[in-house]
Amino acid sequence: MTTTSVERRTALLGLLGKRVVQIPVVLLVVSILTFWLLQVVPGNPGRNALGQYATAAQVTAWNHDNGVDGSLVTQYLHWIGGFFVGDWGQSLVYSTPVRELVLERLGNSLLLGLYAFVIMVPVAIALGSAQAYREGKRSDRAITVGLLSLSAIPEFVVGVVLLLVFAVWLRVVPVQSAAGASGDFFDRLRVMTLPAVVLALGYLAVLTRMVRSGTSEAITSQFHRTAVIKGLSSATIVRRHVIRNALVPTLSVLGIYLGTLLGGSVIVETLFSYPGLGALMVTAADRKDVLLLESGVMITGAVSLLALLFTDICFVLMDPRIRFNARETN
């Protein structure tokens, strides 16, 4: 086994060991904060579920059956225990099991996010690399100004303009993307194109700047000069060295992007009537569906932490400097 392989395995094991300890602790803190914050929201769960015409006895019975009439500690243990065994309760708004509803919407949001990421990454790498190779020139400044101007436009404005052009005038996509949850694969991609583009545009400027920085660092580094002196072709240098350095900052955005996407794409999902997790959580908050909101927050936190773990693993595999730092630390 080579030294590089040993370093890589050591760094991965050290990273996984830390994350195995950190992730449950973070989820525990998230669950406590979520539960406590929702407890201070005014309103009686039984009254919210049964309506204003329910009798006091019916409300009391409902609260007892659903474990919300005890102390806060008892209620928390009842909820978190049920969550970890897959019993997430019944949605007050949709009258369906919370687990099925959240997982279905989670799948829709992940698919939309993946589509947006596939659109965003190649464009960001192309623009960022072009800026790095032409740093300080007019094209570099033009791309920077254009992307920053685009990122300053609110998502709903971009979405409305795209809807008017492609859905109303050209009629190449439907106005609503609710059909994105059904149909064959290519139909789903077609109806998700506009919301995916809007999501991608929101992060394109940040990712392009990070790719530009990574590429600029790569082409001014010692190994790049050595590769040029050795007579390697420009295509080989870009493929072996520059692209890898351009992908590293892309990974750093992935974890943050995924967490923000699951809970923060409310405007896009609402505008395009897309059945995602963000819109579901807003509905749950508006209708005081506590169980649905608690489960949505927990799943968002868990997926975000797993995405960050995946990002860290990719960092270790792609960037030798991280393996070196891990070795020095250990």
MIZAKOL-984241 format. One record per atom (N, C-alpha, C): x, y, z. Coordinates in steps of 0.1 Angstrom, whole numbers, padded with zeros to 4 digits, always signed. Layout:
<pts>
XYZ ...
</pts>
This chain:
<pts>
+0009-0012+0000 +0000+0000+0000 +0009+0012+0000 +0006+0022-0009 +0014+0034-0010 +0012+0043+0001 +0022+0053+0003 +0021+0063+0013 +0008+0071+0011 +0005+0075-0001 -0007+0083-0004 -0019+0076+0000 -0020+0063-0003 -0032+0055+0001 -0034+0054+0016 -0022+0053+0023 -0023+0052+0038 -0028+0066+0043 -0022+0077+0038 -0026+0090+0042 -0041+0092+0040 -0045+0088+0028 -0060+0090+0024 -0069+0082+0034 -0065+0070+0037 -0073+0062+0045 -0073+0067+0060 -0062+0072+0064 -0061+0078+0078 -0069+0090+0079 -0068+0099+0069 -0076+0111+0069 -0091+0108+0069 -0095+0098+0061 -0109+0095+0060 -0114+0089+0073 -0107+0080+0079 -0111+0074+0091 -0112+0085+0102 -0102+0094+0103 -0103+0104+0113 -0115+0113+0111 -0118+0117+0098 -0129+0125+0095 -0142+0118+0099 -0143+0106+0095 -0156+0098+0098 -0158+0097+0113 -0147+0094+0120 -0148+0093+0134 -0153+0106+0141 -0148+0117+0136 -0153+0130+0142 -0168+0132+0138 -0171+0129+0126 -0185+0132+0121 -0195+0123+0128 -0191+0110+0130 -0200+0101+0137 -0204+0106+0151 -0195+0113+0157 -0197+0119+0170 -0205+0132+0169 -0202+0140+0159 -0208+0153+0158 -0222+0153+0153 -0225+0144+0143 -0238+0144+0137 -0249+0141+0147 -0249+0131+0155 -0259+0129+0165 -0261+0140+0175 -0250+0146+0179 -0251+0157+0188 -0258+0169+0182 -0254+0172+0169 -0261+0184+0162 -0276+0181+0160 -0279+0169+0156 -0293+0165+0155 -0301+0166+0168 -0294+0162+0179 -0301+0163+0192 -0304+0178+0195 -0294+0187+0193 -0296+0201+0195 -0307+0206+0186 -0307+0203+0174 -0317+0207+0164 -0331+0203+0169 -0332+0190+0174 -0345+0185+0178 -0350+0193+0190 -0341+0196+0200 -0345+0203+0212 -0349+0217+0209 -0342+0224+0200 -0345+0238+0197 -0358+0238+0189 -0360+0229+0180 -0372+0228+0172 -0384+0226+0180 -0383+0216+0189 -0394+0213+0198 -0397+0225+0207 -0387+0231+0213 -0390+0242+0222 -0396+0254+0215 -0391+0258+0203 -0396+0269+0196 -0410+0267+0192 -0414+0255+0189 -0428+0252+0185 -0437+0252+0197 -0432+0249+0208 -0440+0249+0220 -0445+0263+0224 -0437+0274+0221 -0440+0287+0225 -0450+0293+0215 -0453+0286+0204 -0463+0291+0194 -0477+0291+0201 -0484+0301+0201 -0498+0301+0207 -0507+0291+0200 -0516+0286+0208 -0526+0276+0202 -0525+0263+0208 -0536+0256+0208 -0538+0242+0214 -0537+0232+0202 -0528+0222+0203 -0527+0213+0192 -0541+0206+0189 -0548+0202+0200 -0560+0195+0198 -0571+0204+0191 -0571+0217+0195 -0580+0226+0189 -0577+0229+0175 -0564+0230+0172 -0560+0232+0158 -0564+0220+0149 -0563+0208+0155 -0566+0196+0147 -0581+0194+0145 -0589+0196+0156 -0603+0193+0155 -0612+0205+0151 -0606+0217+0151 -0614+0228+0147 -0621+0236+0159 -0626+0247+0156 -0632+0255+0167 -0645+0250+0172 -0652+0241+0165 -0664+0236+0170 -0663+0224+0179 -0651+0219+0181 -0649+0207+0189 -0652+0210+0204 -0657+0201+0211 -0659+0203+0225 -0646+0202+0233 -0646+0207+0245 -0634+0207+0254 -0630+0192+0257 -0640+0183+0258 -0637+0169+0261 -0630+0163+0249 -0635+0166+0237 -0629+0161+0225 -0614+0166+0223 -0612+0178+0226 -0598+0184+0226 -0589+0177+0236 -0594+0175+0248 -0586+0169+0258 -0583+0155+0254 -0593+0147+0249 -0590+0134+0245 -0580+0133+0234 -0581+0142+0224 -0572+0142+0213 -0557+0145+0218 -0556+0155+0227 -0543+0158+0232 -0537+0146+0240 -0545+0139+0247 -0541+0127+0254 -0537+0116+0245 -0544+0113+0235 -0541+0102+0225 -0528+0105+0217 -0525+0118+0215 -0513+0122+0208 -0502+0126+0216 -0503+0124+0229 -0492+0126+0238 -0487+0140+0240 -0497+0150+0239 -0493+0164+0240 -0499+0170+0252 -0504+0162+0262 -0510+0168+0274 -0501+0166+0286 -0489+0160+0284 -0480+0158+0295 -0470+0170+0297 -0459+0168+0305 -0449+0178+0306 -0441+0179+0293 -0433+0190+0292 -0426+0192+0280 -0415+0181+0278 -0409+0176+0289 -0400+0165+0288 -0406+0153+0282 -0418+0150+0288 -0426+0138+0283 -0430+0139+0269 -0434+0151+0265 -0438+0153+0251 -0426+0152+0242 -0415+0157+0246 -0403+0157+0237 -0399+0142+0236 -0398+0135+0246 -0394+0121+0246 -0404+0113+0237 -0416+0115+0238 -0426+0108+0230 -0424+0111+0215 -0422+0124+0212 -0420+0128+0198 -0407+0122+0192 -0396+0125+0199 -0383+0121+0194 -0381+0106+0193 -0387+0099+0203 -0387+0084+0203 -0395+0079+0191 -0407+0084+0188 -0414+0080+0177 -0407+0084+0164 -0400+0095+0163 -0393+0099+0151 -0383+0089+0147 -0375+0085+0157 -0364+0076+0154 -0368+0061+0151 -0380+0058+0154 -0385+0045+0151 -0394+0045+0138 -0396+0057+0132 -0404+0058+0120 -0418+0062+0122 -0422+0064+0135 -0436+0068+0138 -0436+0084+0139 -0439+0091+0128 -0438+0105+0129 -0452+0112+0131 -0462+0103+0133 -0475+0109+0135 -0483+0112+0123 -0495+0118+0125 -0504+0121+0114 -0505+0136+0111 -0504+0140+0099 -0505+0154+0095 -0519+0159+0098 -0520+0171+0104 -0532+0177+0107 -0538+0183+0094 -0530+0188+0085 -0535+0195+0073 -0538+0185+0062 -0530+0175+0060 -0532+0166+0049 -0539+0152+0053 -0540+0150+0066 -0546+0138+0071 -0540+0125+0066 -0527+0126+0064 -0519+0114+0060 -0507+0113+0069 -0501+0101+0069 -0489+0099+0078 -0478+0109+0074 -0472+0116+0084 -0462+0126+0082 -0450+0120+0075 -0446+0108+0078 -0434+0102+0073 -0435+0100+0057 -0447+0095+0053 -0449+0093+0038 -0448+0107+0031 -0455+0117+0037 -0456+0130+0031 -0442+0137+0030 -0435+0136+0041 -0422+0143+0041 -0412+0136+0031 -0411+0123+0032 -0402+0116+0023 -0405+0118+0008 -0418+0119+0005 -0422+0121-0009 -0418+0135-0013 -0420+0145-0005 -0416+0159-0009 -0401+0160-0009 -0394+0153+0000 -0380+0153+0001 -0374+0148-0013 -0380+0137-0018 -0375+0132-0031 -0377+0142-0042 -0388+0149-0042 -0391+0159-0052 -0380+0171-0051 -0378+0175-0039 -0368+0186-0037 -0354+0182-0041 -0350+0170-0037 -0337+0165-0041 -0335+0164-0056 -0345+0159-0063 -0345+0158-0077 -0344+0172-0084 -0351+0181-0079 -0350+0195-0084 -0337+0201-0081 -0331+0199-0069 -0318+0204-0066 -0307+0198-0074 -0308+0185-0076 -0298+0178-0085 -0298+0184-0099 -0310+0186-0104 -0312+0191-0118 -0306+0205-0118 -0308+0214-0108 -0303+0227-0108 -0287+0226-0107 -0282+0217-0099 -0268+0216-0097 -0261+0211-0110 -0268+0202-0118 -0262+0198-0131 -0262+0209-0141 -0272+0218-0140 -0272+0230-0148 -0261+0240-0144 -0260+0242-0131 -0251+0253-0126 -0236+0250-0127 -0232+0237-0123 -0218+0234-0122 -0211+0236-0135 -0215+0230-0147 -0207+0232-0159 -0206+0246-0163 -0217+0254-0161 -0217+0268-0165 -0207+0276-0156 -0207+0273-0143 -0198+0279-0134 -0184+0276-0137 -0181+0263-0140 -0167+0259-0143 -0162+0266-0156 -0171+0267-0166 -0167+0273-0178 -0164+0288-0176 -0174+0295-0170 -0172+0309-0168 -0160+0312-0158 -0160+0305-0147 -0149+0307-0138 -0135+0305-0144 -0134+0294-0151 -0121+0291-0158 -0117+0302-0168 -0127+0306-0176 -0125+0316-0186 -0120+0329-0179 -0126+0333-0168 -0122+0345-0160 -0108+0343-0155 -0105+0332-0150 -0091+0330-0144 -0080+0331-0155 -0083+0326-0167 -0073+0327-0178 -0072+0341-0184 -0083+0349-0182 -0083+0362-0187 -0085+0372-0176 -0078+0370-0165 -0080+0378-0153 -0076+0392-0156 -0084+0402-0151 -0082+0416-0153 -0086+0422-0166 -0090+0413-0176 -0093+0418-0189 -0108+0422-0189 -0113+0427-0200 -0126+0432-0201 -0136+0420-0200 -0133+0409-0206 -0143+0397-0205 -0144+0393-0190 -0133+0393-0182 -0134+0390-0168 -0143+0399-0161 -0141+0412-0163 -0149+0422-0156 -0164+0421-0161 -0166+0419-0174 -0180+0418-0179 -0187+0406-0173 -0181+0395-0171 -0187+0383-0165 -0190+0386-0151 -0181+0392-0144 -0183+0395-0129 -0195+0404-0128 -0195+0415-0135 -0206+0425-0134 -0220+0418-0138 -0220+0410-0149 -0232+0404-0153 -0237+0394-0143 -0229+0386-0137 -0233+0376-0127 -0238+0383-0114 -0231+0393-0109 -0235+0400-0097 -0248+0407-0099 -0250+0413-0111 -0263+0420-0114 -0274+0410-0115 -0271+0398-0120 -0282+0388-0121 -0285+0382-0107 -0275+0381-0099 -0278+0376-0085 -0285+0386-0076 -0285+0398-0080 -0292+0409-0072 -0306+0409-0076 -0311+0403-0086 -0325+0403-0090 -0332+0392-0082 -0343+0395-0075 -0350+0385-0067 -0354+0373-0075 -0355+0362-0069 -0359+0349-0076 -0373+0350-0082 -0382+0357-0075 -0395+0357-0080 -0396+0365-0093 -0388+0375-0094 -0387+0384-0107 -0382+0375-0118 -0371+0368-0116 -0365+0360-0126 -0375+0349-0130 -0382+0343-0120 -0391+0332-0123 -0403+0337-0131 -0408+0349-0128 -0420+0355-0135 -0416+0357-0150 -0404+0363-0152 -0399+0366-0165 -0398+0353-0174 -0392+0343-0168 -0391+0330-0175 -0404+0324-0178 -0413+0325-0168 -0427+0320-0171 -0434+0327-0182 -0433+0340-0183 -0439+0348-0193 -0433+0344-0207 -0420+0342-0208 -0413+0339-0220 -0416+0325-0225 -0413+0315-0216 -0412+0301-0220 -0426+0294-0218 -0434+0299-0209 -0446+0292-0206 -0458+0299-0213 -0458+0312-0213 -0470+0319-0218 -0468+0323-0233 -0456+0328-0237 -0454+0332-0251 -0450+0320-0260 -0439+0313-0256 -0434+0302-0264 -0442+0289-0262 -0447+0288-0250 -0455+0276-0246 -0447+0263-0248 -0435+0263-0244 -0426+0251-0245 -0426+0243-0231 -0430+0249-0221 -0432+0243-0208 -0445+0247-0201 -0450+0239-0192 -0463+0242-0186 -0461+0254-0176 -0471+0261-0173 -0471+0272-0163 -0468+0266-0149 -0474+0256-0146 -0472+0250-0132 -0463+0237-0134 -0455+0235-0123 -0446+0223-0123 -0451+0212-0114 -0463+0213-0110 -0468+0202-0101 -0468+0189-0108 -0468+0189-0121 -0467+0176-0129 -0453+0170-0127 -0443+0178-0122 -0430+0173-0121 -0429+0161-0111 -0439+0159-0103 -0439+0148-0093 -0444+0135-0100 -0449+0136-0112 -0455+0124-0119 -0450+0124-0133 -0455+0114-0140 -0451+0112-0154 -0437+0105-0156 -0433+0103-0169 -0420+0096-0171 -0409+0106-0168 -0397+0101-0169 -0385+0108-0165 -0383+0121-0173 -0385+0120-0186 -0382+0132-0195 -0393+0142-0193 -0405+0138-0191 -0416+0148-0188 -0413+0155-0175 -0408+0148-0165 -0404+0155-0152 -0393+0165-0154 -0383+0161-0162 -0372+0171-0165 -0377+0183-0172 -0387+0181-0182 -0392+0192-0189 -0399+0202-0181 -0408+0197-0172 -0415+0207-0163 -0407+0212-0152 -0396+0206-0149 -0387+0211-0138 -0376+0221-0143 -0376+0222-0156 -0365+0230-0162 -0365+0245-0157 -0376+0251-0157 -0377+0265-0153 -0373+0267-0138 -0380+0260-0129 -0376+0262-0115 -0361+0258-0112 -0356+0248-0120 -0342+0244-0118 -0333+0255-0122 -0336+0262-0134 -0328+0273-0139 -0328+0285-0129 -0340+0288-0123 -0341+0299-0113 -0332+0296-0101 -0333+0283-0096 -0324+0280-0085 -0310+0281-0088 -0306+0276-0100 -0292+0276-0104 -0287+0290-0105 -0295+0299-0111 -0290+0313-0112 -0288+0320-0099 -0295+0315-0089 -0293+0321-0075 -0279+0319-0069 -0273+0307-0073 -0260+0304-0068 -0249+0305-0078 -0252+0308-0090 -0242+0308-0101 -0231+0318-0099 -0234+0330-0094 -0224+0340-0092 -0214+0336-0081 -0219+0331-0070 -0210+0326-0059 -0201+0315-0064 -0207+0305-0070 -0199+0293-0075 -0189+0297-0085 -0193+0306-0094 -0183+0310-0105 -0171+0318-0099 -0174+0326-0089 -0163+0333-0082 -0153+0323-0075 -0159+0313-0069 -0151+0303-0062 -0143+0295-0072 -0149+0291-0084 -0142+0284-0094 -0130+0293-0100 -0133+0305-0102 -0123+0315-0107 -0111+0316-0097 -0114+0316-0084 -0104+0317-0074 -0095+0304-0074 -0102+0293-0075 -0095+0280-0075 -0086+0278-0087 -0092+0282-0099 -0085+0280-0111 -0073+0290-0112 -0075+0302-0107 -0064+0312-0107 -0053+0307-0099 -0056+0302-0087 -0046+0296-0078 -0038+0285-0085 -0046+0276-0092 -0039+0265-0099 -0030+0269-0110 -0034+0279-0118 -0025+0282-0130 -0013+0291-0126 -0013+0296-0114 -0001+0303-0109 +0007+0295-0099 +0004+0283-0097 +0011+0274-0087 +0023+0268-0093 +0032+0262-0085 +0044+0257-0089 +0042+0244-0098 +0032+0236-0094 +0030+0224-0102 +0026+0227-0116 +0018+0238-0118 +0014+0242-0131 +0026+0246-0140 +0035+0254-0134 +0047+0258-0141 +0055+0246-0144 +0056+0237-0135 +0064+0225-0138 +0058+0217-0149 +0045+0216-0149 +0038+0208-0160 +0041+0215-0174 +0041+0228-0174 +0044+0236-0186 +0058+0233-0191 +0068+0234-0181 +0082+0232-0184 +0084+0217-0190 +0077+0208-0184 +0078+0194-0189 +0072+0192-0203 +0066+0202-0208 +0061+0201-0222 +0047+0194-0223 +0039+0193-0212 +0026+0188-0213 +0017+0198-0221 +0008+0192-0228 -0001+0200-0236 -0011+0208-0227 -0016+0219-0232 -0026+0227-0224 -0038+0219-0220 -0043+0210-0229 -0055+0202-0226 -0052+0192-0215 -0040+0186-0215 -0036+0177-0204 -0035+0184-0191 -0029+0196-0191 -0027+0203-0179 -0041+0207-0173 -0050+0212-0182 -0063+0215-0177 -0071+0203-0172 -0070+0192-0179 -0077+0180-0175 -0072+0174-0161 -0059+0174-0160 -0053+0167-0148 -0052+0176-0136 -0050+0189-0138 -0048+0198-0127 -0058+0209-0125 -0061+0216-0135 -0069+0228-0134 -0083+0224-0131 -0089+0214-0138 -0103+0211-0135 -0105+0206-0121 -0095+0198-0116 -0096+0193-0102 -0097+0205-0092 -0088+0215-0094 -0088+0226-0085 -0101+0235-0087 -0107+0234-0099 -0119+0241-0101 -0131+0234-0094 -0130+0220-0093 -0141+0213-0086 -0141+0213-0071 -0129+0216-0065 -0128+0216-0051 -0137+0227-0045 -0137+0240-0050 -0146+0250-0044 -0161+0246-0047 -0163+0239-0058 -0177+0235-0061 -0182+0226-0050 -0174+0217-0045 -0178+0208-0035 -0181+0216-0022 -0174+0226-0019 -0176+0234-0007 -0190+0241-0007 -0195+0243-0019 -0208+0249-0020 -0219+0239-0019 -0216+0226-0022 -0226+0216-0023 -0234+0214-0010 -0227+0213+0001 -0233+0210+0014 -0242+0222+0018 -0237+0234+0017 -0245+0246+0020 -0257+0247+0011 -0254+0245-0002 -0265+0246-0012 -0276+0236-0010 -0273+0224-0006 -0284+0214-0004 -0292+0217+0008 -0286+0222+0019 -0294+0225+0031 -0303+0237+0028 -0297+0247+0021 -0305+0259+0018 -0317+0256+0008 -0314+0246-0001 -0324+0243-0011 -0336+0236-0005 -0333+0227+0005 -0345+0219+0010 -0354+0228+0018 -0349+0238+0025 -0357+0246+0034 -0359+0260+0028 -0351+0264+0018 -0351+0278+0014 -0356+0281+0000 -0361+0270-0007 -0365+0272-0021 -0380+0274-0021 -0386+0281-0011 -0400+0283-0009 -0405+0291-0021 -0399+0302-0024 -0403+0311-0034 -0405+0304-0048 -0394+0297-0051 -0394+0290-0064 -0405+0279-0064 -0406+0271-0054 -0416+0260-0053 -0430+0266-0053 -0432+0277-0047 -0446+0283-0047 -0449+0289-0060 -0439+0296-0066 -0441+0303-0079 -0445+0293-0090 -0438+0282-0090 -0440+0272-0100 -0449+0260-0096 -0455+0262-0084 -0464+0251-0079 -0458+0238-0078 -0445+0238-0074 -0438+0225-0074 -0439+0219-0060 -0443+0206-0059 -0445+0200-0046 -0432+0196-0039 -0425+0205-0034 -0413+0202-0027 -0414+0204-0012 -0403+0201-0005 -0403+0201+0010 -0404+0215+0015 -0398+0225+0009 -0398+0239+0013 -0412+0244+0014 -0420+0242+0003 -0434+0247+0003 -0442+0239+0013 -0439+0226+0015 -0446+0218+0025 -0444+0224+0039 -0432+0228+0043 -0429+0233+0056 -0436+0246+0058 -0436+0255+0048 -0443+0267+0049 -0458+0265+0052 -0464+0256+0045 -0478+0252+0047 -0480+0247+0062 -0471+0239+0066 -0472+0234+0080 -0471+0245+0090 -0462+0254+0088 -0461+0265+0097 -0473+0274+0097 -0478+0277+0085 -0490+0285+0084 -0502+0279+0091 -0504+0266+0090 -0515+0259+0095 -0513+0253+0109 -0501+0256+0114 -0497+0251+0128 -0497+0235+0129 -0493+0229+0118 -0491+0214+0118 -0478+0211+0124 -0478+0210+0138 -0465+0209+0145 -0457+0196+0141 -0464+0185+0141 -0457+0172+0138 -0451+0173+0124 -0458+0178+0115 -0452+0179+0101 -0440+0189+0101 -0441+0200+0107 -0430+0209+0108 -0418+0204+0115 -0420+0197+0126 -0409+0192+0133 -0402+0181+0125 -0409+0173+0119 -0403+0162+0110 -0396+0168+0098 -0402+0179+0092 -0395+0185+0081 -0382+0192+0085 -0381+0198+0096 -0369+0204+0101 -0358+0194+0104 -0362+0183+0110 -0353+0172+0114 -0347+0166+0101 -0355+0163+0091 -0351+0157+0079 -0341+0167+0071 -0345+0180+0071 -0336+0190+0065 -0323+0190+0072 -0323+0190+0085 -0310+0190+0092 -0302+0177+0089 -0308+0166+0089 -0301+0153+0087 -0295+0153+0073 -0303+0157+0063 -0298+0156+0049 -0286+0167+0048 -0288+0178+0054 -0277+0188+0053 -0264+0183+0059 -0265+0176+0071 -0253+0171+0077 -0247+0160+0069 -0255+0151+0063 -0250+0141+0054 -0243+0147+0042 -0249+0158+0036 -0243+0164+0025 -0229+0170+0028 -0228+0176+0040 -0216+0181+0045 -0205+0170+0047 -0210+0159+0052 -0201+0148+0054 -0196+0143+0040 -0205+0142+0030 -0201+0138+0017 -0191+0148+0011 -0193+0161+0013 -0184+0171+0008 -0170+0170+0015 -0170+0167+0028 -0157+0165+0034 -0149+0153+0029 -0156+0142+0026 -0150+0131+0021 -0144+0134+0007 -0152+0140-0001 -0147+0144-0014 -0135+0153-0014 -0135+0162-0004 -0123+0171-0002 -0111+0163+0001 -0112+0153+0010 -0100+0145+0014 -0095+0137+0002 -0104+0132-0007 -0100+0124-0018 -0094+0133-0029 -0098+0145-0030 -0094+0153-0042 -0083+0163-0039 -0081+0167-0026 -0071+0177-0023 -0061+0171-0014 -0048+0169-0019 -0038+0163-0011 -0034+0172+0002 -0036+0185+0001 -0033+0194+0012 -0041+0190+0025 -0053+0186+0023 -0062+0182+0034 -0056+0169+0040 -0052+0160+0032 -0046+0147+0038 -0033+0151+0045 -0026+0160+0040 -0013+0164+0047 -0016+0170+0061 -0026+0179+0061 -0030+0186+0073 -0035+0175+0083 -0043+0166+0078 -0049+0155+0087 -0037+0147+0093 -0027+0144+0085 -0016+0136+0090 -0008+0144+0100 -0006+0158+0098 +0001+0166+0108 -0006+0167+0121 -0020+0168+0120 -0028+0169+0132 -0027+0156+0140 -0028+0145+0133 -0027+0132+0140 -0013+0129+0145 
</pts>
